[in-house]
């Protein structure tokens, strides 16, 4: 295994995850506000699951996202 290549590939993947996740969260929150499902002052529970089936990795991170 080439450590430098591995590190760069992880960083590229995490950047893609971060950008895509932020876009999806923003879109879903805006849609929920417009539909009246939420009012925009909540703190939303959030959970991200990382899975790599080839190495039996299943890791989740839970938190909150405050809207105001």
Helices and strands as residue ranges (DSSP letters): H 3-35, E 43-52, G 53-55, E 57-66
